[in-house]
Amino acid sequence: MVGLIVARSKNNVIGKNGQIPWRIKGEQKQFKELTTGNVVVMGRKSYEEIGHPLPNRLNIIVSKTKKFEGENLLTAASVQEAVELAGDKDIYISGGYGLYKEAIPFVDKMYITEVDLIVEDGDVFFPEFDADEFEREVGETGGDEVEFTRTVYTRKH
């Protein structure tokens, strides 16, 4: 299974000045639950922002310019190569924009956390996709000051 996991604002922002533009208690819980014991694929900038491999999962960094190696850490030149490296494990594409854009045409599921926020001056956006290609299931809502809703898009076959 190839999945994609992202949180986006009401105006489709996923990044601002190299950061996720919000910190919402509980918002990242789903990310940890889904990716632990599986494979997380992220771009070089996303990885460098975190600064270390995420524990208890295989981290595959997509980069054409740098090589990352270590315990539970591999480098691939493309999303397709990352998928091949992952073998039969569940894969979660976790950003940024370029990886999402490359992966949307073939992902099985998209786990999208819709953050109830308008982000002014955002500079990274989630790519457009054809919602008609997916079944949409609205899940739980959470958050204190800022609400979020979990939505799962499953590709129709």
N, C-alpha and C positions, 0 to 999 in steps of 0.2 A: 504494500500500500504506500503510495506517495501522497503525503499530505502537505499542506501549507498552513502556517500558523502566523497570524498577524493581529495587531490591534490598530485600529484606524479611527480618526476623529470623524465627526459628522461631515466635514468637508474633505474627507479622504486623505488627511495628512497622516504620515507614519513617522516623519522625522523633521527636526528643526535644529539647525546649527550642529549637526552631528550627534544629536541626542534624541531619545524618545521624549516628546514634549509633555509628559505627565508622569506622575508617580501615584498610582492608585492602589491602596491596600487590597490585596486579594486578586488583583487583575492578572498577575503572572502565575497564579496557582495552576491554572489549566495547562500552561506551557510546561511546567515541571511535571505534572501528572502524565501528560501525553508523551513527552520526550524521554523521560527517565527509562533506561534499559533499551532504548531504541537509538536511532541515528538522527542527529540534528545537522542540517546543512546551512551554512551561512556564508555571506561574502566576507572579504578581507576587512572592509571598514567596520562591519558589525563585530567581527571577531576582535579587532584591535580596540574597539570601544569597550568590550568586556574585559579583554586583557589576559584571559586564560581559558583553557578548555572547560566546558561545563561538566560537572562531575556525574558519574554513573550513566554515561551515554557516550557513543562514538561521535566525535565532532569532526565533520568534514568541511574544510574551508575552501571555498572556490576562489582561486586567484591565479592570474596568469603572470603575476610579477613577483610573488613571494612564495616560499615553500615553508609550510608549517609541519613539523613532525614532533611526535612525543607520544606519551601514553594516552590512548583514546583520541589521537589527533592525527588527521591525514589532510593532504591537500589534493584538490582536483582542479583541472583546467576549465571545467564546465559543470553545469547542473547534471547533464546527462552522464558525464564521467563519475560524478559523485553518486548518482543512483546505481551505477554499475559497481562501484566500490562497496556500497552498502550491502550488496547481496540480497538475501531474502528478508532482511529486517525492515520494520516500518520506518519510513523516512519522513522527516518533518523539515520542510524548507522554511527558514526563519528570517529571511531578508538578507539584504535590502532589496531596493526597487528592481535592480537588474536581474537578480535571482528570481524574484516573483514573476517578472515579465517573461523570463525564459521558461518557468515551470508551469504557469497557468494552463497552457494548451494541453498538458498531459496529467495534471494532478487528479487524483481520485476524490480527495476531500479538501475543502478549505475551512479551517477553523478561524473565523473572523470575529474578534471582539470589537463590537461597535461601541466606541467611547462617546458619551453624550457631551461633547465639547466641540466648539469651533476653535480651531487653532489659527490665529492670525500669523501671517508671514511664515507659514510652513514651507519647507523647501524640498521635501521628499514626499511623494504621494503614492498610494497604492495604485497599481495599474488598472485600467478599465478591463472588464471582462463581460462576456455574454451570460447574464444571469439565467437565460432560457436553457442553457446547457446543464443547469444544476437544479436539484431539488433543494429547497431552502427550509431549514428547521431552526426555529427560534428557541433558544434554551433559556438558562437562568439569567436573572438580572442581579447585579450587585453593586457595591461601591457606596461610600458614605457621602462625601461632598460632591463627587462626580460619579454618576451612574455609568455602568457599562452593561451591555447585553451580549451574551455569547450566541453566535449564529453559526450553524454548520451548513456548508454548501456541499452536497454530494453529487458528483457527476452522474448524469443520466446515461445509461448504456443501451 
